[in-house]
Amino acid sequence: MVALHASDLDVRRDIQAIYDRASAAALATKTYADAEALHRWLDTPDCVFADFGQRPKTWTEMRVEVVRGLQTQLRAFSNQIEKIEVQERTATTTTVVRGTAVVTDSAGQFGPKGVVHEIVTTATVQDVWIRTSDGWRRRSHIKIVPNRISTVDGKPMPD
């Protein structure tokens, strides 16, 4: 493991604080307008997003997926930096994203069809951050490990 310099630790602290604020805002997001406001605050205008194994997309191209995601009732959401690399005005983070949602099992994947479950999912993303005059802003958000259901109703799921 590479030791971080004091200034790198400051960057890590600053970006983790942004993740924490963005996670709280994501929990409060109910409409596309809310999501758009979060995007304008968090991301550079040219920020790109990619799901695991997919090509990067602009915010405009992500609209359908953002709207679809708003249908999921989140109970908790967090981003935890696992690794950070800082080079001048750019920082690259590898971050574990964890969400807890209440989901109706319409397919019967976790038992009888129609039963409501609390599901915790995790994914790993790599974000590139740029230091701007307004502070750190995210330029890209790439999922490098696909979503994985880690627990259903508090019970661990096998890998």
C-alpha positions in Angstrom: 0.0 0.0 0.0 1.3 3.4 -1.0 1.5 5.9 1.9 -0.5 9.1 1.3 1.1 12.5 1.8 -0.6 15.0 4.2 -2.0 16.9 1.3 -3.4 13.7 -0.2 -5.1 12.9 3.1 -6.7 16.4 3.0 -8.0 15.6 -0.5 -9.3 12.2 0.6 -11.1 13.9 3.5 -12.5 16.6 1.3 -13.8 14.2 -1.4 -15.2 11.8 1.3 -17.1 14.8 2.7 -18.5 15.4 -0.8 -19.5 11.7 -1.1 -21.2 11.9 2.3 -23.2 15.0 1.3 -24.1 13.5 -2.1 -25.2 10.3 -0.4 -27.6 12.3 1.9 -28.9 14.2 -1.1 -29.4 11.0 -3.1 -31.6 9.7 -0.3 -33.7 12.9 -0.4 -34.0 12.8 -4.3 -37.6 12.1 -5.3 -37.8 13.7 -8.8 -35.7 14.1 -11.9 -35.4 17.8 -11.0 -33.8 16.8 -7.7 -31.4 14.4 -9.5 -30.6 17.2 -12.0 -29.8 19.6 -9.1 -27.5 17.0 -7.5 -25.7 16.4 -10.8 -25.1 20.2 -11.3 -23.7 20.5 -7.8 -21.5 17.3 -7.9 -20.4 16.9 -11.5 -18.6 18.8 -14.2 -20.9 19.6 -17.1 -19.0 17.1 -19.3 -19.1 14.3 -16.7 -19.6 10.8 -18.1 -21.1 7.8 -16.5 -20.8 4.1 -17.3 -22.3 0.9 -15.9 -20.1 -2.1 -15.6 -19.0 -3.2 -19.1 -20.9 -0.4 -20.8 -19.8 2.6 -22.8 -19.6 5.9 -21.1 -22.7 8.1 -21.4 -23.4 11.8 -20.9 -25.9 13.0 -18.3 -28.5 13.6 -21.0 -28.1 10.0 -22.2 -28.5 8.7 -18.6 -32.0 10.4 -18.2 -34.0 7.2 -18.7 -31.8 5.3 -16.2 -32.0 8.1 -13.7 -35.8 8.2 -13.9 -36.0 4.4 -13.6 -33.7 4.5 -10.5 -36.0 7.1 -8.8 -38.6 4.3 -8.6 -36.5 2.4 -6.0 -37.2 3.4 -2.4 -33.8 3.8 -0.8 -33.5 3.5 3.0 -29.7 4.1 3.1 -27.0 5.0 0.7 -23.3 5.5 1.2 -20.0 5.9 -0.7 -16.8 4.9 1.0 -13.4 5.6 -0.6 -11.2 2.5 -0.6 -8.3 4.0 -2.6 -7.3 7.4 -3.8 -4.6 8.6 -6.2 -3.8 12.3 -6.3 -1.9 14.0 -9.1 -1.9 17.8 -9.0 -5.5 19.0 -9.7 -6.9 15.5 -10.4 -7.9 12.7 -8.0 -9.0 9.2 -8.9 -11.0 7.3 -6.3 -12.0 3.7 -6.1 -15.1 3.7 -4.0 -17.6 1.1 -2.7 -21.2 2.2 -3.1 -23.7 0.6 -0.8 -27.5 1.0 -1.0 -30.3 -0.4 1.0 -33.7 -0.5 -0.7 -37.1 -1.8 -0.1 -38.1 -3.9 -3.1 -41.2 -6.0 -4.0 -40.0 -9.3 -5.3 -42.3 -9.5 -8.4 -40.3 -12.4 -9.9 -40.0 -14.5 -6.8 -36.2 -14.4 -6.8 -36.0 -14.4 -3.0 -39.1 -16.4 -2.1 -42.8 -16.1 -2.8 -43.8 -13.6 -5.5 -45.0 -10.2 -4.3 -43.2 -10.2 -1.0 -41.4 -7.0 0.1 -37.7 -7.4 1.0 -35.0 -5.1 2.3 -32.1 -5.6 -0.1 -28.5 -4.3 0.3 -26.5 -4.0 -2.9 -22.9 -3.0 -3.3 -20.8 -1.9 -6.4 -17.3 -0.5 -6.9 -16.8 2.6 -8.9 -13.8 4.6 -10.1 -14.4 8.3 -10.1 -12.1 11.0 -11.5 -12.3 14.3 -9.7 -11.0 17.7 -10.9 -10.2 20.6 -8.6 -12.0 23.6 -9.9 -12.5 27.1 -8.6 -15.6 25.8 -6.9 -13.8 22.9 -5.3 -13.7 19.2 -6.3 -16.1 18.2 -9.0 -16.5 14.7 -10.5 -15.6 14.3 -14.2 -16.3 10.6 -14.6 -18.2 7.9 -12.7 -17.4 4.4 -14.0 -18.7 1.2 -12.3 -15.7 -1.2 -12.4 -17.5 -4.0 -10.4 -21.1 -4.8 -11.1 -23.9 -4.5 -8.6 -24.0 -7.4 -6.1 -26.8 -8.2 -3.8 -25.0 -8.6 -0.4 -28.0 -9.2 1.9 -31.7 -9.8 1.7 -33.7 -9.1 4.8 -30.4 -9.1 6.8 -29.2 -12.5 5.5 -25.9 -12.6 3.6 -26.2 -13.8 0.0 -23.6 -16.3 -1.4 -21.0 -14.9 -3.8 
